[in-house]
Amino acid sequence: MHQARKLIVGAGPTGMLTAQLLAAAGDEVTLVSRSARHAPPGIRHVALDATNAIALTKLASGVSTIFNCAMPRYDRWPQEFPPIAAAVLRAAEDSGAELVTLSNVYGYGQVDGSFTESLPMTPHTVKGRVRATMWEEALASRARVTEVRASDYLGRDAASLYTLMTLPGVISSHPARFPGDLDALHSWTCTLDVARTLIAASRSDGSWGRAWHVPSTDLSVRALSAHIADIATASPPTLIPMPMTERQELAAGDPIMREVIEMAYLYDHPCILDSIATQQALGVTATPIDAVIRDMLGT
């Protein structure tokens, strides 16, 4: 057992799952989010603005590990992510807690082949530069840091481009649209596996000063949709690719869609997350896709 005090910033699906797993292991868990909400038994919830470094540092007193699972609105990353990251990093430095940050592949930029943890940060998008800067500042800090990087989420309460835009049509046997290549291989990350990787990284002496990829399942949108429809006993899916012209028309009146266009390279081309290092060093493997889908559908 690894019983200790843990502080989690962000009460979304990944933060909440991380809190639940830690509490189940006997840790004393404090969960921070901007607004008050019900927390499961064994988890203390504190409503706090995560940019408040002084308040965060007080909460971090005596904490062994801080998990930064915060996620601002997609169209507010440049404004809201840097002050959150700075406050969490300061809390780690001043309290002496170790810091595990949840991130994604945006900081790598566009690459040929699979994403590996050894790739340099070469972002070419606004959101990619936000993520890369957060990691670079963490590495330059006095804190002991590591970062866990995921791809698009699947699983219970998962919010991703696919789950928000395509999944509803697939499970209801209606035509479903997707803004990308339907046949490009893509990594899908289970939210539970994110939590498991965050915790495994926090407990490994070899984690610090480097990044880890969450073990994920590689399927095209077409193959994933067919699999989901089969498990949901829905009709074979009718998928409609959304061309860039249509995406741009939607973006004219939708601030979130405007941000999606910037990341089109991840959906118009293969996007594969290499997680061999995580599997070998941390002992985490991807949850079988059937179990992920059943959890997502609540079946």
C-alpha positions in Angstrom: 0.0 0.0 0.0 1.1 3.5 -0.8 -0.8 5.5 1.8 -0.1 9.2 1.7 -1.9 12.6 1.2 -2.7 13.5 -2.4 -4.0 16.7 -4.0 -5.8 16.5 -7.3 -6.5 19.7 -9.3 -9.4 19.2 -11.7 -12.6 17.2 -11.0 -13.3 16.1 -14.6 -13.5 12.4 -15.5 -9.8 11.8 -15.3 -9.3 13.7 -12.1 -12.3 12.1 -10.4 -11.2 8.6 -11.5 -7.7 9.3 -10.2 -9.2 10.4 -6.9 -11.3 7.3 -6.6 -8.4 4.9 -7.3 -6.2 6.7 -4.7 -8.9 6.7 -2.1 -9.6 3.0 -2.7 -5.9 2.4 -2.1 -6.1 4.1 1.3 -4.7 7.5 0.4 -6.0 10.7 1.9 -7.3 12.6 -1.2 -8.2 16.2 -1.6 -9.9 17.1 -4.9 -9.9 20.8 -6.1 -12.2 22.3 -8.6 -13.6 25.8 -9.3 -17.2 25.0 -8.1 -18.5 22.8 -5.3 -19.7 19.3 -6.3 -20.5 16.0 -4.6 -17.4 13.8 -4.1 -17.5 10.1 -3.5 -16.8 8.8 0.0 -13.2 9.1 1.2 -12.5 12.1 -1.0 -12.5 15.6 0.4 -13.6 18.2 -2.2 -12.5 21.9 -2.0 -14.0 24.6 -4.2 -11.1 26.8 -5.2 -9.8 28.8 -8.1 -6.8 26.9 -9.3 -4.9 30.0 -10.2 -4.7 30.9 -6.5 -1.2 29.8 -5.8 -1.3 30.8 -2.1 -4.4 28.8 -1.4 -3.1 25.9 -3.4 0.1 25.9 -1.5 -1.7 25.8 1.8 -3.7 22.8 0.6 -0.5 21.1 -0.6 1.1 21.3 2.9 2.0 17.8 3.9 0.9 16.4 0.5 3.3 13.9 -1.2 1.9 14.3 -4.7 0.0 16.9 -6.7 -1.9 15.7 -9.8 -2.7 18.5 -12.3 -5.8 17.2 -14.2 -7.2 20.7 -14.8 -8.9 21.4 -18.2 -10.0 24.9 -19.1 -12.6 25.5 -21.9 -11.0 24.4 -25.2 -11.2 28.0 -26.6 -9.7 29.5 -23.4 -6.4 27.6 -23.2 -4.0 30.5 -23.9 -5.7 32.7 -21.3 -6.5 30.1 -18.6 -4.0 27.3 -18.8 -0.8 29.2 -18.1 -2.0 30.8 -14.7 -3.3 27.4 -13.6 -0.1 25.6 -14.5 2.0 28.4 -12.8 0.0 28.2 -9.6 0.1 24.4 -9.4 3.8 24.4 -10.1 4.4 27.0 -7.4 2.4 25.0 -4.9 4.6 22.0 -5.7 7.8 24.0 -5.3 6.8 25.6 -2.1 5.3 22.6 -0.5 7.9 20.1 -1.7 5.2 17.9 -3.2 6.0 15.9 -6.4 3.9 17.0 -9.5 2.3 14.7 -12.0 0.6 16.6 -14.9 -1.9 15.2 -17.3 -1.2 16.3 -20.9 -1.6 15.2 -24.5 0.3 15.1 -27.8 -0.2 18.7 -28.9 3.2 19.8 -27.9 4.9 17.4 -30.4 3.5 19.1 -33.4 2.9 17.1 -36.6 5.2 14.1 -36.9 5.8 11.2 -39.3 5.1 7.9 -37.7 4.1 7.3 -34.1 4.4 9.7 -31.2 7.1 8.6 -28.8 8.2 10.2 -25.5 11.6 10.9 -26.9 10.3 13.3 -29.5 11.2 17.0 -29.0 8.6 19.7 -28.4 8.0 21.3 -31.8 4.5 22.7 -31.7 3.1 24.6 -34.6 -0.3 25.4 -33.1 -1.5 27.8 -30.3 -2.7 25.0 -28.1 0.5 23.0 -28.8 2.7 25.9 -27.7 0.6 26.2 -24.5 1.2 22.5 -23.6 4.9 22.6 -24.6 5.5 25.7 -22.5 3.8 24.1 -19.5 6.2 21.2 -19.7 9.3 23.2 -20.3 8.5 25.4 -17.3 7.9 22.4 -15.1 11.2 20.9 -16.1 13.0 24.1 -15.3 11.4 24.4 -11.8 12.6 23.2 -8.4 9.9 20.6 -8.2 10.1 16.9 -9.0 7.9 16.6 -12.1 6.6 14.1 -14.6 4.0 14.3 -17.3 1.4 11.7 -18.6 0.2 12.2 -22.2 -3.0 10.8 -23.6 -4.8 10.8 -26.9 -8.5 11.2 -27.5 -10.7 9.9 -24.7 -13.1 7.0 -24.6 -14.8 5.6 -21.5 -17.5 6.7 -19.0 -18.1 10.5 -19.2 -15.3 10.9 -21.7 -15.4 14.1 -23.7 -13.6 14.1 -27.0 -14.3 15.1 -30.6 -15.6 11.6 -31.3 -17.8 11.2 -28.3 -19.4 14.6 -28.7 -19.8 14.7 -32.4 -20.0 11.1 -33.8 -20.9 8.7 -31.0 -24.5 9.8 -30.5 -25.4 9.0 -34.2 -23.6 5.7 -34.1 -25.5 4.4 -31.0 -28.9 5.8 -32.2 -28.5 4.3 -35.8 -28.5 7.7 -37.3 -25.9 9.1 -39.8 -22.9 10.3 -37.9 -20.4 13.0 -39.0 -16.7 13.1 -38.2 -14.3 15.9 -39.1 -11.4 13.8 -40.3 -10.2 10.7 -42.2 -12.6 7.8 -41.4 -9.9 5.3 -42.2 -6.8 6.8 -40.6 -5.5 4.8 -37.7 -6.0 6.7 -34.4 -5.2 6.0 -30.8 -8.1 6.1 -28.3 -7.3 6.4 -24.6 -9.6 5.1 -21.9 -10.1 7.6 -19.1 -9.6 4.8 -16.5 -6.2 4.0 -18.1 -5.3 7.7 -17.8 -5.9 7.5 -14.0 -4.0 4.3 -13.7 -1.0 5.7 -15.6 -1.0 8.9 -13.5 -0.9 6.9 -10.3 1.7 4.4 -11.6 4.0 7.3 -12.7 3.6 8.9 -9.3 4.8 5.7 -7.6 7.9 5.0 -9.8 11.3 6.3 -8.9 12.1 6.3 -12.6 9.3 8.6 -13.6 10.7 12.0 -12.8 12.0 14.5 -15.4 10.4 12.7 -18.3 7.0 12.0 -19.9 4.9 8.8 -20.2 2.2 7.8 -22.8 -1.0 6.2 -21.7 -1.5 2.8 -23.2 -4.2 3.1 -25.8 -6.1 1.2 -28.5 -5.4 1.9 -32.2 -8.5 1.9 -34.5 -9.8 3.9 -37.3 -13.0 5.9 -36.8 -14.8 3.5 -39.1 -13.6 0.4 -37.2 -14.3 2.0 -33.8 -17.8 3.0 -34.9 -18.6 -0.5 -36.2 -17.4 -2.0 -33.0 -19.5 0.4 -30.9 -22.6 -0.2 -33.0 -22.2 -3.9 -32.6 -22.0 -3.7 -28.8 -24.8 -1.2 -28.7 -27.0 -3.5 -30.9 -27.4 -0.5 -33.3 -27.5 -0.6 -37.1 -24.2 -0.7 -39.0 -23.0 2.9 -38.8 -23.5 5.4 -41.6 -20.4 7.7 -41.3 -20.1 11.0 -43.2 -16.7 12.7 -43.4 -16.9 16.4 -42.8 -14.7 18.3 -45.3 -12.7 21.3 -44.3 -15.0 23.7 -46.0 -17.9 22.5 -43.8 -15.7 22.6 -40.7 -14.9 26.2 -41.5 -18.5 27.1 -42.0 -19.3 25.6 -38.5 -16.4 27.4 -37.0 -17.7 30.8 -38.1 -20.4 30.6 -35.4 -18.8 28.1 -32.9 -15.7 29.1 -30.9 -15.0 25.4 -30.0 -15.1 24.3 -33.6 -12.7 27.1 -34.4 -10.2 25.5 -32.1 -10.8 22.0 -33.6 -9.8 23.2 -37.0 -6.3 24.1 -35.6 -5.9 20.5 -34.6 -7.1 19.0 -37.9 -3.8 17.4 -38.6 -4.5 14.9 -35.8 -7.7 13.7 -37.5 -6.8 14.0 -41.2 -3.7 11.8 -40.7 -2.8 8.7 -38.6 -2.3 9.6 -34.9 -0.6 6.8 -33.0 0.5 7.0 -29.4 3.5 4.7 -28.7 3.2 3.5 -25.1 5.8 0.7 -25.0 7.9 2.5 -22.3 4.9 2.9 -20.1 3.9 -0.8 -20.4 7.4 -2.0 -19.7 8.4 0.4 -16.9 5.1 1.2 -15.2 3.2 -2.0 -15.8 0.1 -0.4 -17.3 -1.7 -1.9 -20.2 -4.7 -0.6 -22.2 -8.1 -1.8 -21.1 -9.6 -4.1 -23.8 -11.7 -2.0 -26.2 -14.8 -4.1 -25.6 -14.7 -3.2 -21.9 -14.0 0.5 -22.7 -17.0 0.6 -25.0 -19.3 -1.1 -22.5 -18.2 1.3 -19.8 -18.8 4.2 -22.1 -22.3 3.0 -22.9 -23.1 2.0 -19.4 -23.9 -1.6 -20.3 
